[in-house]
Amino acid sequence: MPIDVTMPKLDGLELARRLRVDERTRDVPILLVTSRTDGGTLKAAVDIGVSDYLTKPFDSATLLAKSTALLGGYPMTFSLRLLGGTAIVTALP
C-alpha cells in the first residue's frame, strides 16, 4: 500500500502507525512515498515499521519494482495515473 507522508487531515506516518497497531492490517506491506529526505522522517518511518520508502520524484519503473518486491515477487500489473496531480496506483489481476 503506497502512502504519502504529506496528506490532508491524516499524514502518512500516522496512517502507517494506525495500520501497524491494528491486528487486521499489521502485516500489510507499506511503501511510504515522500519528498522529505530528512533523517527524522525516515527514522520515524523505520520505527513505525514501514516496509520500504520511495523519495519523490520517482519513476513508474521504480514504483512497480518496489511494489512487486513488497508483494513477495508476485507478478502483478499496475495502472499508474494522475488524479488532480496525485499519482494513483491500482493493482490489476
C-alpha positions as CSV (number, residue, x, y, z in Angstrom):
1,M,0.0,0.0,0.0
2,P,1.7,3.2,-1.1
3,I,1.2,6.0,1.4
4,D,2.3,9.6,1.0
5,V,3.8,11.3,4.1
6,T,2.0,14.6,3.4
7,M,-1.7,14.0,3.1
8,P,-4.6,16.2,4.2
9,K,-6.2,15.5,7.6
10,L,-4.1,12.4,8.4
11,D,-0.4,12.3,7.5
12,G,1.1,9.1,6.1
13,L,3.2,8.4,9.2
14,E,0.1,8.5,11.4
15,L,-1.8,6.3,9.0
16,A,1.1,3.8,9.0
17,R,1.1,3.8,12.8
18,R,-2.6,3.0,12.8
19,L,-2.2,0.2,10.3
20,R,0.6,-1.3,12.3
21,V,-1.3,-1.4,15.6
22,D,-4.5,-2.9,14.1
23,E,-4.2,-6.7,14.0
24,R,-6.2,-6.8,10.7
25,T,-3.7,-4.6,8.9
26,R,-0.4,-5.0,10.8
27,D,1.1,-7.2,8.1
28,V,0.1,-5.2,5.1
29,P,3.2,-4.0,3.2
30,I,3.5,-0.2,3.4
31,L,5.5,1.7,0.8
32,L,6.0,5.2,2.1
33,V,6.2,7.9,-0.6
34,T,7.8,11.2,0.4
35,S,9.6,14.2,-0.8
36,R,11.2,14.6,2.7
37,T,14.6,13.1,2.9
38,D,15.5,14.4,6.4
39,G,16.7,11.8,8.8
40,G,13.8,12.4,11.2
41,T,11.1,11.5,8.8
42,L,12.9,8.3,7.6
43,K,13.8,7.3,11.1
44,A,10.2,7.7,12.2
45,A,9.1,5.6,9.2
46,V,11.5,2.8,10.2
47,D,10.4,3.0,13.8
48,I,6.8,2.6,12.8
49,G,7.6,-0.4,10.7
50,V,7.0,0.7,7.1
51,S,8.2,-1.9,4.7
52,D,10.1,0.4,2.3
53,Y,10.1,4.0,1.1
54,L,10.4,5.9,-2.1
55,T,11.5,9.5,-2.4
56,K,10.0,11.9,-4.9
57,P,10.5,12.4,-7.7
58,F,10.4,8.8,-8.7
59,D,9.8,6.9,-12.0
60,S,7.0,4.4,-12.5
61,A,9.5,1.5,-13.1
62,T,10.9,2.0,-9.6
63,L,7.4,2.2,-8.1
64,L,6.5,-1.0,-9.9
65,A,9.7,-2.8,-8.8
66,K,9.3,-1.8,-5.1
67,S,5.6,-2.7,-5.1
68,T,6.3,-6.1,-6.7
69,A,9.1,-6.8,-4.2
70,L,6.8,-6.0,-1.3
71,L,4.2,-8.4,-2.7
72,G,6.8,-11.2,-2.4
73,G,7.7,-11.0,-6.1
74,Y,4.2,-12.0,-7.1
75,P,3.9,-10.6,-10.6
76,M,1.1,-8.1,-10.9
77,T,0.2,-5.4,-13.4
78,F,-0.2,-1.9,-12.1
79,S,-2.0,1.0,-13.5
80,L,-0.5,4.4,-12.8
81,R,-2.5,7.6,-13.4
82,L,-2.6,11.1,-12.2
83,L,-5.7,12.4,-10.4
84,G,-5.6,16.1,-9.6
85,G,-1.8,16.0,-9.6
86,T,-1.7,12.9,-7.3
87,A,-0.3,9.6,-8.6
88,I,-2.9,6.8,-8.2
89,V,-1.6,3.2,-8.4
90,T,-4.1,0.4,-8.9
91,A,-3.2,-3.3,-8.8
92,L,-4.8,-5.2,-11.6
93,P,-5.4,-9.0,-11.6
